[in-house]
């Protein structure tokens, strides 16, 4: 689908950026809200914290499935409709969570919440490419990316604060109110793209989707996509373990130090200008180099070096993702919605593998492994640049 034109009344960048930034933060925060609540949930349902953590796994699993489902079929349902309906159903599901008294029912409900939370991530990028002009796409993607990356800290701070005053169940009521406000905002302020004249059959969409990860022009980009959140999750998990076990920090201090790393997200504001000046492939190379440098800085036991490493690691991530999304959407061409859906799915799968890396017990061995992964990604983007030069000559 080509970019659609809207008049000034319909096309308000303020409304679009406000909506997408807030929704990105509070949708993805749902992945992390349970982390500070596990002890309270285990007491309420008389279960272990390990069993309580299944509520995180249930959400993540169905979220991953939903990314593929809604991203692929949003062109049939409608982009605005998919986002708005998702927010409305999430509002209802969050309210129901407040009244659940059985852990099995709570697990099922978390699965449904994960599934419907997936109406936002891939569809938001597809919406941007179909509604906004080229000059506005970069900054809006960067804003969404900032929301996604900050959600890990914001989600935990949000749930901890609400839990302190209204109990763990109050977190779900607070989120339901936020989702309701965002739902109303989406109805009133988001322009509605027109649906394509001829929608493809579900069978055709699925068949095309399954072929996309194996396309020669996308394989290297999807490999980089897989490594981005894998290294992000594994890096911060390693740091938190290091802070608590080696340096003896309390969880609150660890979260506070982690929040310092979010200052690296400020580079997101410049990501559009950087990619416009040096190109998208070079921006990805620059971002991966910053991430690798951040990991290497974290081999130090000096706290200032650790904080600095965290900042530049996040900065590298924040400029890599928007350029990666843009290149994948361009190469996806008429299948850009499917290409972006697959990107979102692979990104989350990478995040899941990031937590698995905790089986490596030695802190420095973890950092060495992450460095190796980032070096492989750097090699992949160099190969991508080389193939681009060959095809251009």
Secondary structure by P-SEA (a helix, b strand, c coil): ccbbbbccccccaaaaaaaaaaaaaaaaacccccccaaaaaaaaacccccccaaaaaaaaaaaaaaaaaaaaacccccaaaaaaaaaaaaaaaaaaaaacccaaaaaaaaaaaaaaaaccaaaaaaaaaacccccaaaaaaaaaaaaaaacaaaaaaaaaaaaacccaaaaaaaaaaaaaaaaaaaaccccccccccccccaaaaaaaaaacccccccaaaaaaaaaaaaaaaaaaaaaaaaacccccccaaaaaaaaaaaccccccccaaaaaaaaccaaaaaaaaaaaaaaaaaaaccccaaaaaaaaaaaaaaaaaaaaaaaaaaaaaaccaaaaaaaaaaaaaaaaaaaaaaccccccaaaaaaaaaaaaaaaaaaaaaaaaaaaaaac
